[in-house]
Amino acid sequence: MVVTFIDDCYCITWIFLLKQKSEVFPLFEKVFRMIHTQFRKSIRHLLFDNGREYVTHDMTKFLFEQVIVHELTYMDTP
């Protein structure tokens, strides 16, 4: 499985290979901390495809705590 994080503002892309979909949330937490530490920026808005790996209880709770707006794309759109 491949996960891609794209920063549209700065045109930066991070690509990660994962063994299981359950690894997405811990990876996102690491990327979130890396962006905050290295770039001194905060994530304000996320757009996910409609994959269920992004709609877990832990992910939703984390985004709410960090005050990050998140949206899902329409079904069957990349």
PyMOL Python script that loads the backbone (N, CA, C, O; Angstrom):
from pymol import cmd

cmd.read_pdbstr("""\
ATOM      1  N   MET A   1       0.844  -1.175   0.000  1.00  0.00           N
ATOM      2  CA  MET A   1       0.000   0.000   0.000  1.00  0.00           C
ATOM      3  C   MET A   1       0.888   1.236   0.000  1.00  0.00           C
ATOM      4  O   MET A   1       1.943   1.266   0.633  1.00  0.00           O
ATOM      5  N   VAL A   2       0.446   2.233  -0.709  1.00  0.00           N
ATOM      6  CA  VAL A   2       1.177   3.488  -0.814  1.00  0.00           C
ATOM      7  C   VAL A   2       0.317   4.608  -0.247  1.00  0.00           C
ATOM      8  O   VAL A   2      -0.874   4.702  -0.544  1.00  0.00           O
ATOM      9  N   VAL A   3       0.931   5.453   0.570  1.00  0.00           N
ATOM     10  CA  VAL A   3       0.251   6.638   1.094  1.00  0.00           C
ATOM     11  C   VAL A   3       1.036   7.851   0.627  1.00  0.00           C
ATOM     12  O   VAL A   3       2.263   7.890   0.724  1.00  0.00           O
ATOM     13  N   THR A   4       0.322   8.826   0.125  1.00  0.00           N
ATOM     14  CA  THR A   4       0.948  10.043  -0.365  1.00  0.00           C
ATOM     15  C   THR A   4       0.367  11.236   0.384  1.00  0.00           C
ATOM     16  O   THR A   4      -0.850  11.396   0.470  1.00  0.00           O
ATOM     17  N   PHE A   5       1.245  12.065   0.922  1.00  0.00           N
ATOM     18  CA  PHE A   5       0.845  13.325   1.541  1.00  0.00           C
ATOM     19  C   PHE A   5       1.362  14.434   0.637  1.00  0.00           C
ATOM     20  O   PHE A   5       2.556  14.490   0.340  1.00  0.00           O
ATOM     21  N   ILE A   6       0.474  15.312   0.200  1.00  0.00           N
ATOM     22  CA  ILE A   6       0.841  16.379  -0.731  1.00  0.00           C
ATOM     23  C   ILE A   6       0.521  17.729  -0.098  1.00  0.00           C
ATOM     24  O   ILE A   6      -0.599  17.971   0.350  1.00  0.00           O
ATOM     25  N   ASP A   7       1.514  18.594  -0.070  1.00  0.00           N
ATOM     26  CA  ASP A   7       1.324  19.958   0.403  1.00  0.00           C
ATOM     27  C   ASP A   7       1.141  20.834  -0.833  1.00  0.00           C
ATOM     28  O   ASP A   7       2.106  21.139  -1.533  1.00  0.00           O
ATOM     29  N   ASP A   8      -0.090  21.235  -1.094  1.00  0.00           N
ATOM     30  CA  ASP A   8      -0.380  22.038  -2.283  1.00  0.00           C
ATOM     31  C   ASP A   8       0.230  23.435  -2.215  1.00  0.00           C
ATOM     32  O   ASP A   8       0.560  24.019  -3.247  1.00  0.00           O
ATOM     33  N   CYS A   9       0.377  23.961  -1.031  1.00  0.00           N
ATOM     34  CA  CYS A   9       0.895  25.318  -0.881  1.00  0.00           C
ATOM     35  C   CYS A   9       2.370  25.407  -1.281  1.00  0.00           C
ATOM     36  O   CYS A   9       2.766  26.329  -1.993  1.00  0.00           O
ATOM     37  N   TYR A  10       3.180  24.452  -0.823  1.00  0.00           N
ATOM     38  CA  TYR A  10       4.621  24.483  -1.077  1.00  0.00           C
ATOM     39  C   TYR A  10       5.076  23.457  -2.111  1.00  0.00           C
ATOM     40  O   TYR A  10       6.273  23.324  -2.366  1.00  0.00           O
ATOM     41  N   CYS A  11       4.135  22.735  -2.705  1.00  0.00           N
ATOM     42  CA  CYS A  11       4.432  21.730  -3.738  1.00  0.00           C
ATOM     43  C   CYS A  11       5.443  20.688  -3.240  1.00  0.00           C
ATOM     44  O   CYS A  11       6.428  20.388  -3.916  1.00  0.00           O
ATOM     45  N   ILE A  12       5.184  20.156  -2.071  1.00  0.00           N
ATOM     46  CA  ILE A  12       6.018  19.104  -1.494  1.00  0.00           C
ATOM     47  C   ILE A  12       5.179  17.838  -1.422  1.00  0.00           C
ATOM     48  O   ILE A  12       4.003  17.878  -1.060  1.00  0.00           O
ATOM     49  N   THR A  13       5.799  16.708  -1.771  1.00  0.00           N
ATOM     50  CA  THR A  13       5.105  15.429  -1.721  1.00  0.00           C
ATOM     51  C   THR A  13       5.926  14.441  -0.921  1.00  0.00           C
ATOM     52  O   THR A  13       7.136  14.327  -1.112  1.00  0.00           O
ATOM     53  N   TRP A  14       5.262  13.724  -0.023  1.00  0.00           N
ATOM     54  CA  TRP A  14       5.878  12.640   0.738  1.00  0.00           C
ATOM     55  C   TRP A  14       5.170  11.352   0.355  1.00  0.00           C
ATOM     56  O   TRP A  14       3.940  11.284   0.363  1.00  0.00           O
ATOM     57  N   ILE A  15       5.945  10.336   0.022  1.00  0.00           N
ATOM     58  CA  ILE A  15       5.381   9.039  -0.364  1.00  0.00           C
ATOM     59  C   ILE A  15       5.921   7.983   0.593  1.00  0.00           C
ATOM     60  O   ILE A  15       7.123   7.918   0.849  1.00  0.00           O
ATOM     61  N   PHE A  16       5.019   7.157   1.117  1.00  0.00           N
ATOM     62  CA  PHE A  16       5.394   6.117   2.067  1.00  0.00           C
ATOM     63  C   PHE A  16       4.802   4.781   1.635  1.00  0.00           C
ATOM     64  O   PHE A  16       3.671   4.718   1.152  1.00  0.00           O
ATOM     65  N   LEU A  17       5.568   3.727   1.811  1.00  0.00           N
ATOM     66  CA  LEU A  17       5.085   2.372   1.574  1.00  0.00           C
ATOM     67  C   LEU A  17       4.688   1.759   2.904  1.00  0.00           C
ATOM     68  O   LEU A  17       5.450   1.811   3.869  1.00  0.00           O
ATOM     69  N   LEU A  18       3.511   1.186   2.956  1.00  0.00           N
ATOM     70  CA  LEU A  18       3.000   0.581   4.183  1.00  0.00           C
ATOM     71  C   LEU A  18       2.619  -0.868   3.927  1.00  0.00           C
ATOM     72  O   LEU A  18       2.268  -1.244   2.809  1.00  0.00           O
ATOM     73  N   LYS A  19       2.693  -1.675   4.977  1.00  0.00           N
ATOM     74  CA  LYS A  19       2.267  -3.068   4.866  1.00  0.00           C
ATOM     75  C   LYS A  19       0.767  -3.209   5.069  1.00  0.00           C
ATOM     76  O   LYS A  19       0.123  -4.052   4.444  1.00  0.00           O
ATOM     77  N   GLN A  20       0.205  -2.363   5.965  1.00  0.00           N
ATOM     78  CA  GLN A  20      -1.214  -2.465   6.289  1.00  0.00           C
ATOM     79  C   GLN A  20      -1.830  -1.069   6.363  1.00  0.00           C
ATOM     80  O   GLN A  20      -1.145  -0.085   6.643  1.00  0.00           O
ATOM     81  N   LYS A  21      -3.118  -1.007   6.111  1.00  0.00           N
ATOM     82  CA  LYS A  21      -3.831   0.269   6.190  1.00  0.00           C
ATOM     83  C   LYS A  21      -3.851   0.821   7.610  1.00  0.00           C
ATOM     84  O   LYS A  21      -3.977   2.030   7.805  1.00  0.00           O
ATOM     85  N   SER A  22      -3.730  -0.041   8.582  1.00  0.00           N
ATOM     86  CA  SER A  22      -3.753   0.407   9.975  1.00  0.00           C
ATOM     87  C   SER A  22      -2.529   1.246  10.341  1.00  0.00           C
ATOM     88  O   SER A  22      -2.503   1.851  11.413  1.00  0.00           O
ATOM     89  N   GLU A  23      -1.527   1.294   9.485  1.00  0.00           N
ATOM     90  CA  GLU A  23      -0.324   2.081   9.740  1.00  0.00           C
ATOM     91  C   GLU A  23      -0.477   3.546   9.340  1.00  0.00           C
ATOM     92  O   GLU A  23       0.416   4.351   9.603  1.00  0.00           O
ATOM     93  N   VAL A  24      -1.587   3.901   8.712  1.00  0.00           N
ATOM     94  CA  VAL A  24      -1.773   5.258   8.197  1.00  0.00           C
ATOM     95  C   VAL A  24      -1.810   6.283   9.325  1.00  0.00           C
ATOM     96  O   VAL A  24      -1.129   7.305   9.244  1.00  0.00           O
ATOM     97  N   PHE A  25      -2.588   6.034  10.371  1.00  0.00           N
ATOM     98  CA  PHE A  25      -2.706   7.034  11.440  1.00  0.00           C
ATOM     99  C   PHE A  25      -1.391   7.278  12.172  1.00  0.00           C
ATOM    100  O   PHE A  25      -1.011   8.438  12.337  1.00  0.00           O
ATOM    101  N   PRO A  26      -0.667   6.230  12.626  1.00  0.00           N
ATOM    102  CA  PRO A  26       0.626   6.511  13.271  1.00  0.00           C
ATOM    103  C   PRO A  26       1.599   7.258  12.349  1.00  0.00           C
ATOM    104  O   PRO A  26       2.366   8.104  12.808  1.00  0.00           O
ATOM    105  N   LEU A  27       1.564   6.946  11.068  1.00  0.00           N
ATOM    106  CA  LEU A  27       2.418   7.642  10.112  1.00  0.00           C
ATOM    107  C   LEU A  27       2.004   9.104   9.994  1.00  0.00           C
ATOM    108  O   LEU A  27       2.858   9.989   9.963  1.00  0.00           O
ATOM    109  N   PHE A  28       0.705   9.363   9.929  1.00  0.00           N
ATOM    110  CA  PHE A  28       0.240  10.743   9.838  1.00  0.00           C
ATOM    111  C   PHE A  28       0.672  11.547  11.064  1.00  0.00           C
ATOM    112  O   PHE A  28       1.059  12.708  10.936  1.00  0.00           O
ATOM    113  N   GLU A  29       0.610  10.944  12.239  1.00  0.00           N
ATOM    114  CA  GLU A  29       1.067  11.645  13.445  1.00  0.00           C
ATOM    115  C   GLU A  29       2.535  12.041  13.321  1.00  0.00           C
ATOM    116  O   GLU A  29       2.909  13.150  13.703  1.00  0.00           O
ATOM    117  N   LYS A  30       3.363  11.154  12.796  1.00  0.00           N
ATOM    118  CA  LYS A  30       4.789  11.458  12.617  1.00  0.00           C
ATOM    119  C   LYS A  30       4.998  12.578  11.603  1.00  0.00           C
ATOM    120  O   LYS A  30       5.814  13.474  11.820  1.00  0.00           O
ATOM    121  N   VAL A  31       4.261  12.525  10.501  1.00  0.00           N
ATOM    122  CA  VAL A  31       4.378  13.567   9.481  1.00  0.00           C
ATOM    123  C   VAL A  31       3.899  14.908  10.051  1.00  0.00           C
ATOM    124  O   VAL A  31       4.504  15.947   9.789  1.00  0.00           O
ATOM    125  N   PHE A  32       2.825  14.881  10.821  1.00  0.00           N
ATOM    126  CA  PHE A  32       2.305  16.092  11.457  1.00  0.00           C
ATOM    127  C   PHE A  32       3.378  16.727  12.363  1.00  0.00           C
ATOM    128  O   PHE A  32       3.615  17.934  12.300  1.00  0.00           O
ATOM    129  N   ARG A  33       4.016  15.911  13.195  1.00  0.00           N
ATOM    130  CA  ARG A  33       5.070  16.422  14.084  1.00  0.00           C
ATOM    131  C   ARG A  33       6.277  16.925  13.290  1.00  0.00           C
ATOM    132  O   ARG A  33       6.872  17.943  13.646  1.00  0.00           O
ATOM    133  N   MET A  34       6.641  16.216  12.217  1.00  0.00           N
ATOM    134  CA  MET A  34       7.770  16.627  11.401  1.00  0.00           C
ATOM    135  C   MET A  34       7.515  17.997  10.761  1.00  0.00           C
ATOM    136  O   MET A  34       8.394  18.860  10.769  1.00  0.00           O
ATOM    137  N   ILE A  35       6.325  18.193  10.212  1.00  0.00           N
ATOM    138  CA  ILE A  35       5.985  19.479   9.604  1.00  0.00           C
ATOM    139  C   ILE A  35       6.017  20.588  10.641  1.00  0.00           C
ATOM    140  O   ILE A  35       6.531  21.677  10.382  1.00  0.00           O
ATOM    141  N   HIS A  36       5.469  20.311  11.809  1.00  0.00           N
ATOM    142  CA  HIS A  36       5.454  21.307  12.882  1.00  0.00           C
ATOM    143  C   HIS A  36       6.872  21.648  13.346  1.00  0.00           C
ATOM    144  O   HIS A  36       7.176  22.812  13.605  1.00  0.00           O
ATOM    145  N   THR A  37       7.728  20.648  13.448  1.00  0.00           N
ATOM    146  CA  THR A  37       9.091  20.853  13.942  1.00  0.00           C
ATOM    147  C   THR A  37      10.011  21.458  12.889  1.00  0.00           C
ATOM    148  O   THR A  37      10.694  22.445  13.163  1.00  0.00           O
ATOM    149  N   GLN A  38      10.038  20.887  11.702  1.00  0.00           N
ATOM    150  CA  GLN A  38      11.001  21.324  10.687  1.00  0.00           C
ATOM    151  C   GLN A  38      10.587  22.590   9.952  1.00  0.00           C
ATOM    152  O   GLN A  38      11.432  23.420   9.616  1.00  0.00           O
ATOM    153  N   PHE A  39       9.308  22.738   9.704  1.00  0.00           N
ATOM    154  CA  PHE A  39       8.842  23.891   8.935  1.00  0.00           C
ATOM    155  C   PHE A  39       8.180  24.963   9.797  1.00  0.00           C
ATOM    156  O   PHE A  39       7.889  26.062   9.326  1.00  0.00           O
ATOM    157  N   ARG A  40       7.950  24.633  11.050  1.00  0.00           N
ATOM    158  CA  ARG A  40       7.266  25.554  11.974  1.00  0.00           C
ATOM    159  C   ARG A  40       5.931  26.027  11.411  1.00  0.00           C
ATOM    160  O   ARG A  40       5.554  27.193  11.531  1.00  0.00           O
ATOM    161  N   LYS A  41       5.241  25.092  10.802  1.00  0.00           N
ATOM    162  CA  LYS A  41       3.922  25.347  10.231  1.00  0.00           C
ATOM    163  C   LYS A  41       2.931  24.383  10.844  1.00  0.00           C
ATOM    164  O   LYS A  41       3.308  23.335  11.367  1.00  0.00           O
ATOM    165  N   SER A  42       1.675  24.739  10.777  1.00  0.00           N
ATOM    166  CA  SER A  42       0.645  23.826  11.260  1.00  0.00           C
ATOM    167  C   SER A  42      -0.278  23.467  10.106  1.00  0.00           C
ATOM    168  O   SER A  42      -0.510  24.269   9.202  1.00  0.00           O
ATOM    169  N   ILE A  43      -0.790  22.265  10.155  1.00  0.00           N
ATOM    170  CA  ILE A  43      -1.733  21.815   9.142  1.00  0.00           C
ATOM    171  C   ILE A  43      -3.101  22.357   9.529  1.00  0.00           C
ATOM    172  O   ILE A  43      -3.530  22.204  10.673  1.00  0.00           O
ATOM    173  N   ARG A  44      -3.777  22.978   8.599  1.00  0.00           N
ATOM    174  CA  ARG A  44      -5.087  23.560   8.897  1.00  0.00           C
ATOM    175  C   ARG A  44      -6.226  22.847   8.193  1.00  0.00           C
ATOM    176  O   ARG A  44      -7.364  22.874   8.663  1.00  0.00           O
ATOM    177  N   HIS A  45      -5.928  22.208   7.069  1.00  0.00           N
ATOM    178  CA  HIS A  45      -6.989  21.625   6.257  1.00  0.00           C
ATOM    179  C   HIS A  45      -6.466  20.370   5.571  1.00  0.00           C
ATOM    180  O   HIS A  45      -5.363  20.374   5.026  1.00  0.00           O
ATOM    181  N   LEU A  46      -7.245  19.305   5.593  1.00  0.00           N
ATOM    182  CA  LEU A  46      -6.887  18.055   4.929  1.00  0.00           C
ATOM    183  C   LEU A  46      -8.019  17.617   4.023  1.00  0.00           C
ATOM    184  O   LEU A  46      -9.196  17.775   4.348  1.00  0.00           O
ATOM    185  N   LEU A  47      -7.648  17.069   2.892  1.00  0.00           N
ATOM    186  CA  LEU A  47      -8.618  16.476   1.977  1.00  0.00           C
ATOM    187  C   LEU A  47      -8.189  15.036   1.737  1.00  0.00           C
ATOM    188  O   LEU A  47      -7.094  14.782   1.236  1.00  0.00           O
ATOM    189  N   PHE A  48      -9.057  14.096   2.099  1.00  0.00           N
ATOM    190  CA  PHE A  48      -8.773  12.674   1.962  1.00  0.00           C
ATOM    191  C   PHE A  48      -9.621  12.089   0.852  1.00  0.00           C
ATOM    192  O   PHE A  48     -10.713  12.574   0.555  1.00  0.00           O
ATOM    193  N   ASP A  49      -9.085  11.013   0.233  1.00  0.00           N
ATOM    194  CA  ASP A  49      -9.991  10.234  -0.594  1.00  0.00           C
ATOM    195  C   ASP A  49     -10.936   9.526   0.366  1.00  0.00           C
ATOM    196  O   ASP A  49     -10.749   9.622   1.579  1.00  0.00           O
ATOM    197  N   ASN A  50     -11.903   8.849  -0.113  1.00  0.00           N
ATOM    198  CA  ASN A  50     -12.935   8.302   0.765  1.00  0.00           C
ATOM    199  C   ASN A  50     -12.547   6.945   1.357  1.00  0.00           C
ATOM    200  O   ASN A  50     -13.416   6.148   1.710  1.00  0.00           O
ATOM    201  N   GLY A  51     -11.232   6.683   1.466  1.00  0.00           N
ATOM    202  CA  GLY A  51     -10.765   5.429   2.046  1.00  0.00           C
ATOM    203  C   GLY A  51     -11.040   5.363   3.532  1.00  0.00           C
ATOM    204  O   GLY A  51     -10.910   6.367   4.233  1.00  0.00           O
ATOM    205  N   ARG A  52     -11.408   4.225   4.010  1.00  0.00           N
ATOM    206  CA  ARG A  52     -11.751   4.055   5.423  1.00  0.00           C
ATOM    207  C   ARG A  52     -10.544   4.153   6.347  1.00  0.00           C
ATOM    208  O   ARG A  52     -10.717   4.321   7.554  1.00  0.00           O
ATOM    209  N   GLU A  53      -9.329   4.053   5.819  1.00  0.00           N
ATOM    210  CA  GLU A  53      -8.152   4.181   6.672  1.00  0.00           C
ATOM    211  C   GLU A  53      -7.987   5.593   7.212  1.00  0.00           C
ATOM    212  O   GLU A  53      -7.235   5.808   8.162  1.00  0.00           O
ATOM    213  N   TYR A  54      -8.684   6.562   6.615  1.00  0.00           N
ATOM    214  CA  TYR A  54      -8.607   7.948   7.061  1.00  0.00           C
ATOM    215  C   TYR A  54      -9.768   8.344   7.973  1.00  0.00           C
ATOM    216  O   TYR A  54      -9.778   9.456   8.500  1.00  0.00           O
ATOM    217  N   VAL A  55     -10.722   7.476   8.164  1.00  0.00           N
ATOM    218  CA  VAL A  55     -11.923   7.828   8.914  1.00  0.00           C
ATOM    219  C   VAL A  55     -12.002   6.986  10.187  1.00  0.00           C
ATOM    220  O   VAL A  55     -13.093   6.597  10.604  1.00  0.00           O
ATOM    221  N   THR A  56     -10.873   6.705  10.798  1.00  0.00           N
ATOM    222  CA  THR A  56     -10.873   5.936  12.037  1.00  0.00           C
ATOM    223  C   THR A  56     -11.194   6.854  13.211  1.00  0.00           C
ATOM    224  O   THR A  56     -11.109   8.078  13.103  1.00  0.00           O
ATOM    225  N   HIS A  57     -11.557   6.253  14.312  1.00  0.00           N
ATOM    226  CA  HIS A  57     -11.857   7.018  15.528  1.00  0.00           C
ATOM    227  C   HIS A  57     -10.617   7.793  15.983  1.00  0.00           C
ATOM    228  O   HIS A  57     -10.715   8.963  16.354  1.00  0.00           O
ATOM    229  N   ASP A  58      -9.457   7.142  15.954  1.00  0.00           N
ATOM    230  CA  ASP A  58      -8.227   7.805  16.400  1.00  0.00           C
ATOM    231  C   ASP A  58      -7.872   8.992  15.519  1.00  0.00           C
ATOM    232  O   ASP A  58      -7.476  10.044  16.022  1.00  0.00           O
ATOM    233  N   MET A  59      -8.012   8.831  14.213  1.00  0.00           N
ATOM    234  CA  MET A  59      -7.694   9.916  13.280  1.00  0.00           C
ATOM    235  C   MET A  59      -8.650  11.079  13.488  1.00  0.00           C
ATOM    236  O   MET A  59      -8.216  12.229  13.556  1.00  0.00           O
ATOM    237  N   THR A  60      -9.941  10.799  13.590  1.00  0.00           N
ATOM    238  CA  THR A  60     -10.936  11.857  13.781  1.00  0.00           C
ATOM    239  C   THR A  60     -10.698  12.599  15.091  1.00  0.00           C
ATOM    240  O   THR A  60     -10.794  13.825  15.138  1.00  0.00           O
ATOM    241  N   LYS A  61     -10.390  11.868  16.142  1.00  0.00           N
ATOM    242  CA  LYS A  61     -10.121  12.478  17.447  1.00  0.00           C
ATOM    243  C   LYS A  61      -8.874  13.366  17.380  1.00  0.00           C
ATOM    244  O   LYS A  61      -8.875  14.481  17.903  1.00  0.00           O
ATOM    245  N   PHE A  62      -7.818  12.872  16.741  1.00  0.00           N
ATOM    246  CA  PHE A  62      -6.579  13.640  16.616  1.00  0.00           C
ATOM    247  C   PHE A  62      -6.819  14.938  15.843  1.00  0.00           C
ATOM    248  O   PHE A  62      -6.365  16.003  16.262  1.00  0.00           O
ATOM    249  N   LEU A  63      -7.525  14.851  14.726  1.00  0.00           N
ATOM    250  CA  LEU A  63      -7.797  16.037  13.920  1.00  0.00           C
ATOM    251  C   LEU A  63      -8.643  17.040  14.689  1.00  0.00           C
ATOM    252  O   LEU A  63      -8.417  18.246  14.587  1.00  0.00           O
ATOM    253  N   PHE A  64      -9.610  16.558  15.453  1.00  0.00           N
ATOM    254  CA  PHE A  64     -10.434  17.450  16.269  1.00  0.00           C
ATOM    255  C   PHE A  64      -9.580  18.147  17.326  1.00  0.00           C
ATOM    256  O   PHE A  64      -9.722  19.351  17.538  1.00  0.00           O
ATOM    257  N   GLU A  65      -8.702  17.407  17.985  1.00  0.00           N
ATOM    258  CA  GLU A  65      -7.850  17.991  19.026  1.00  0.00           C
ATOM    259  C   GLU A  65      -6.880  19.022  18.463  1.00  0.00           C
ATOM    260  O   GLU A  65      -6.554  20.004  19.130  1.00  0.00           O
ATOM    261  N   GLN A  66      -6.419  18.799  17.237  1.00  0.00           N
ATOM    262  CA  GLN A  66      -5.469  19.719  16.616  1.00  0.00           C
ATOM    263  C   GLN A  66      -6.165  20.843  15.835  1.00  0.00           C
ATOM    264  O   GLN A  66      -5.499  21.679  15.225  1.00  0.00           O
ATOM    265  N   VAL A  67      -7.481  20.860  15.855  1.00  0.00           N
ATOM    266  CA  VAL A  67      -8.302  21.844  15.149  1.00  0.00           C
ATOM    267  C   VAL A  67      -7.942  21.864  13.653  1.00  0.00           C
ATOM    268  O   VAL A  67      -7.656  22.912  13.074  1.00  0.00           O
ATOM    269  N   ILE A  68      -7.967  20.687  13.065  1.00  0.00           N
ATOM    270  CA  ILE A  68      -7.696  20.534  11.641  1.00  0.00           C
ATOM    271  C   ILE A  68      -9.014  20.188  10.944  1.00  0.00           C
ATOM    272  O   ILE A  68      -9.683  19.222  11.310  1.00  0.00           O
ATOM    273  N   VAL A  69      -9.374  20.973   9.954  1.00  0.00           N
ATOM    274  CA  VAL A  69     -10.575  20.712   9.169  1.00  0.00           C
ATOM    275  C   VAL A  69     -10.251  19.586   8.198  1.00  0.00           C
ATOM    276  O   VAL A  69      -9.226  19.626   7.518  1.00  0.00           O
ATOM    277  N   HIS A  70     -11.109  18.594   8.132  1.00  0.00           N
ATOM    278  CA  HIS A  70     -10.873  17.510   7.176  1.00  0.00           C
ATOM    279  C   HIS A  70     -12.130  17.219   6.385  1.00  0.00           C
ATOM    280  O   HIS A  70     -13.247  17.243   6.902  1.00  0.00           O
ATOM    281  N   GLU A  71     -11.907  16.943   5.105  1.00  0.00           N
ATOM    282  CA  GLU A  71     -13.001  16.656   4.181  1.00  0.00           C
ATOM    283  C   GLU A  71     -12.681  15.374   3.429  1.00  0.00           C
ATOM    284  O   GLU A  71     -11.520  14.983   3.302  1.00  0.00           O
ATOM    285  N   LEU A  72     -13.720  14.733   2.937  1.00  0.00           N
ATOM    286  CA  LEU A  72     -13.567  13.544   2.114  1.00  0.00           C
ATOM    287  C   LEU A  72     -14.020  13.854   0.697  1.00  0.00           C
ATOM    288  O   LEU A  72     -14.962  14.620   0.494  1.00  0.00           O
ATOM    289  N   THR A  73     -13.345  13.257  -0.288  1.00  0.00           N
ATOM    290  CA  THR A  73     -13.767  13.434  -1.667  1.00  0.00           C
ATOM    291  C   THR A  73     -15.045  12.642  -1.912  1.00  0.00           C
ATOM    292  O   THR A  73     -15.447  11.834  -1.075  1.00  0.00           O
ATOM    293  N   TYR A  74     -15.666  12.864  -3.023  1.00  0.00           N
ATOM    294  CA  TYR A  74     -16.847  12.101  -3.403  1.00  0.00           C
ATOM    295  C   TYR A  74     -16.445  10.662  -3.710  1.00  0.00           C
ATOM    296  O   TYR A  74     -15.295  10.390  -4.056  1.00  0.00           O
ATOM    297  N   MET A  75     -17.386   9.761  -3.584  1.00  0.00           N
ATOM    298  CA  MET A  75     -17.139   8.351  -3.868  1.00  0.00           C
ATOM    299  C   MET A  75     -16.630   8.179  -5.302  1.00  0.00           C
ATOM    300  O   MET A  75     -17.051   8.885  -6.219  1.00  0.00           O
ATOM    301  N   ASP A  76     -15.725   7.231  -5.466  1.00  0.00           N
ATOM    302  CA  ASP A  76     -15.173   6.852  -6.777  1.00  0.00           C
ATOM    303  C   ASP A  76     -14.438   7.983  -7.487  1.00  0.00           C
ATOM    304  O   ASP A  76     -14.395   8.020  -8.716  1.00  0.00           O
ATOM    305  N   THR A  77     -13.857   8.907  -6.719  1.00  0.00           N
ATOM    306  CA  THR A  77     -12.989   9.917  -7.309  1.00  0.00           C
ATOM    307  C   THR A  77     -11.632   9.822  -6.618  1.00  0.00           C
ATOM    308  O   THR A  77     -11.580   9.646  -5.401  1.00  0.00           O
ATOM    309  N   PRO A  78     -10.553   9.933  -7.350  1.00  0.00           N
ATOM    310  CA  PRO A  78      -9.209   9.817  -6.745  1.00  0.00           C
ATOM    311  C   PRO A  78      -8.858  11.040  -5.925  1.00  0.00           C
ATOM    312  O   PRO A  78      -7.772  11.108  -5.351  1.00  0.00           O
TER     313      PRO A  78
END
""", "prot")
cmd.dss("prot")
cmd.show_as("cartoon", "prot")
cmd.util.cbc("prot")
cmd.orient("prot")
